[in-house]
Amino acid sequence: MAGGQTREDLLQHHGVKVSKKLIQAVNERVGDVLAEKEQKWSYEIPGLGSEVAAIGLSRDGTTSPIKGEGYKETMTGTISLYNQKGKRLHTIYTGCSPEHGKATFDYVFGQEIERIQSRYPDATYVGIADGEKGNWAFLSGYTDVQIIDFWHATEYLAGYARCVYEDQPEREEWLEDSCSVLKNERGGAAKLLKEMKEYASSHFIADKEHPVIRAVTYFTNHKSKMNYWKYQKDNFPIGSGVVEAACKTLVKQRFCRSGSRWIRDTLDNILLARSLILTKERWPQFWNKVDRYGF
């Protein structure tokens, strides 16, 4: 909650009257402890009741308003643990305030991944993200399998369909069939790429920004990460919905309220706290460590 909401909540539900300034000071102090201990303290994984077979790593960004700068990209990362049947058992959340080059986020997220790798060395590590180059420059160093988010791929098919098929029912039928081919057929991405290339060639389309060429380029660049029939057979996730949801719950819900503007240090402090709160059982573990070791 915002400072004013916290003050009101404490007064109404606990009969405690405190100033907004004190609440902000406490937030800053807890944030300082979080930042100081972030790389020193490790946290236990809660009882999962099932063996971890695969671990999905996702990385994405969304915007948050920075004072004097406007909306800047705030990074989020998720580490999701899956059993042999593909059921998600647990997710660890990470976030960092906007920065040039994303080096701090990549370091923090990388440290979190390495701790998980030391705990689950035999799991298959799966990278799932959209086509942004920075995602794969980072994820390829940590993963055994790389998967382009299925829904991002279908958006390019939809753009292609809107240009090629003027008739609405025909367009929807082609798109539905093509999404099924991509998802369920071996070599589906290559089959669709061949069709789209032939259309572009026969219609002399060369503009890089044309939806047909954009679809051809996207599938050409990422075809090797679109073996969805195989990923499903192996019970791997094919969508990056976990990290996209994290962009909303970790960042948007708190930082993009009407009239909000943030300085980076405060945003980072709250992001650290929200990451611990969203990751099951980490928030109480943090306070147990504070009780044991002090500030």
N, C-alpha and C positions, 0 to 999 in steps of 0.2 A: 504494500500500500504506500501511497504518498505520505509525507510527514504529517500533513493536516489530518488525513484519514486515520493514521496511526494514533495520533493524539486523541481524536474523538473516540476511537475504539477502546483505548485504555480507560478513558473516563466513563464511558457508558457500561462497559462489561466488567471492569475491574475496580472502578472507583478510584483510579489513580490519575492525578492531575499533573501533567508534565508539560514543559514548553516544547515547541517545535524545534527550537535550537538544541535542546538536550537530545532529542530523538536523532537529529542530524549528527550530533557529536558521537553518539553511541554507534550509529551506522558507520561513521568514518573509522572509529576505533576497531570495530569488528572487521571492517574491510581491510584495515592495516594488518590485523592478525591473519586473516585469510590469505592475503598476498604474501606475507612473510612465511607462512607455513605451507603454502600451496605445493611446493616441490619437496618439502621435508616430510609431511605427514601422508601416509597411505591409508586407504580405507578398505575394510573387508567387503567382499561380495556377499549379499544376503543368501540364505539357503535357497537353492534353485529347484531342488527336487528332481533334477534331470541333468544328464551329462551335456556339457557344452561341445557341440560338434563344429559350429561355424560362428565366426564373429564378423559382423558387418561394420565397416567404417565408412562414415559419410561426412561430408564437409560442404557447407553452403554459407551464403551470406544474405543479409537483409539490411535495410537501412534504419538508422535511428538519428534523431535530430541533435546536432552538436551546436553549442552556443557559438554564434558568429560565423558558422561554416555551412549551415544547412544540413541536409540529410547526407550521411556518410555510411559506408558499408560496415556493418558489425558482423563478425564471423561467428558461426556456430559449428560445433562438431559433435557427432554422436558415435558411441561404441555400443553396438547391440549384440547380445549373446543369444544364440539360437541352439535348440536341441536338434537331434537327427531328423525329426519330422518337420523342421522348419518353423517351430513355434518360438516366438521371441520370449526370452526368459527375463531379461534385465537390460536396462539401457543406462549408460553413463553420459552425462551432458557436459559440454564445455563451451565457453564463449569468451570473446575478447572484444574490447572497444575498437572503433575504427583506427587504422594505422596505415601508413604507406608500406606496401610490400608484404604485409601479413606475417612478418617474421616472428613476432611475439606469439601470435596465435598458433602458428605452425610448431613452435618450440613447446608450448604448453600442451597442445593436443598430442604432439609426438611423444612427450614424456608420459602422458596418460596411456597411450597405445603401448609403449614399451613395458609399462608395469603390467598391463593385461597380457602381453605376449610372454612375459616371464612366468605368469601364472598358468596360462593355457598354451604351452608351446606346440601342442599337437593339433590344435584347432585349425581349420581352414579360414584364412583371412580374406574377406571379400570387400572390395571397394565398390561403393554404389554412389553415383553422383550424376549431375548433368554434364554437358560437354565442355564446360569452362576449363581452359588449359591448366590453370593453377591447381584445380582439384586433382588432376591426374598427375601433374608433376610431383605433388605431395603423396597422393595415395598409392601410386605405383611402387614406391619404396617400402611400403608396409604390407602389401596384399599379394595373395597368390592368384586371385581371380579379380578381374575388373569388369564392372557391369554399368553400362549407361542406363540411367533411369528409364524404364519402359515408357512412362507417360510423357517424358520429354521427347522421346523418339516419335510417339504417335502425334505430337503437336506438329512435327514437320510433315508427316503424312497428311494431316488435316489441311495444312497450308497448301500442299501440292494439290489435294483434291479440290479445294475451292477454286483454283486456277484452271484445272483441267476439265472439271465436270460442272457445266452450268445448271443442269437439271438436278434439283434438290434430292429427289428419291434416288437417282442414279449415283449421285455423289456420296450420299450416306451409305448406300449399299457397298460401293467400292471401298470406302473408309473402313466399314465394319469388317469386310472380307480381308482387307490388307492388314488390319490390326491383328486379326486371327492368324494370318500367315506369319506375321512377324513374331507373334508370341508362341505359336504352337508347332510350326514347321521347321524341320532341320534345314538350314540354309535359307531361311525366310528373308533375312535382311538382304542377302545377295540377290535373291529373286526380285525383290522390290526395287533394289538399286538398279538392276538391269532394265526393268520396265521404265523407271524414271529417266535414266540416261537416254534410252531410245526415244522417249517423248521429247526431251530437251533437244536432241540432235535433229529429229525430224521436223521440229518447229523452229529451229535455228535460234534457240534461246541461249544467250550468253551473259546477260546481265547478272553479276554476282548477287545482287539483292533481290532478284526475282525469286518468288517462293519455290518454283521448281528447281532452280539452281541451288538455292539454300538447302532444300531437302537432299539433293544429290550430294552436295558437299558434306552435309552432316553424316549421311549414311556412309560415304566414302571414308571419312575420317574415323568413324567409330564402329564400323561393321564388325570388327574383331571383338567388340564388347557387347554385341547384340545376339549372342547365342542363347536366347531365352528358353528355347525348348530344353536345352541341356541344363541351364540353371534351375529350372523347375524340377527336372528329373533328380537333381542333386539336393533339392529342397533349400536352395538359396533364395534370398529375397531378390526381387527384380525391380523394386521401386524404392525411391529415396524419401518416402513419405515420413519416415521417422525424423530425419533432420529438417525436413520442411515444416513439420509440426513443431519442432524445437525452435525454429525461427519465429513462430507465432507465440508460443508459450514462454520461451526464455527471453525473447527480445520485445516483440511487438506489443504484447499485452501490458507490459510495464513501462516501456520507454516511449511509446508513440501515442500516449494520451494527449488529448487536445491541449495545446499551449505548452507542452513539455519541451524543455531545452536542457541539454546536459553538458557537463564538463567530463572529460574522459576519465579522470580518476574516480569520480563518483559513480559513473556508469560501470566502470570495471569492478568497483566494490560490490555493487548490487548484482552484477552478472555473476560474480563468484558465489555470492550467497544463494542466488536463484539456481545456479548449477548444482549446488549441494542439496538444496531443497527438492529439486526435480529428480535427482538421482536417489532412488529408494534407499533409505536408511543411512544416508551420508550426513544429513543435518544433525541427528542425535549423536552420531559418532564424532562429529566435529566438537560438539559441546562436551562430550565425555573426555575428549583429549584436552580441552581447555581446563576442565575440572581437575584432570590428572597432572597436567604439566604447567598450567597457568598461562598467563599472557606472555 
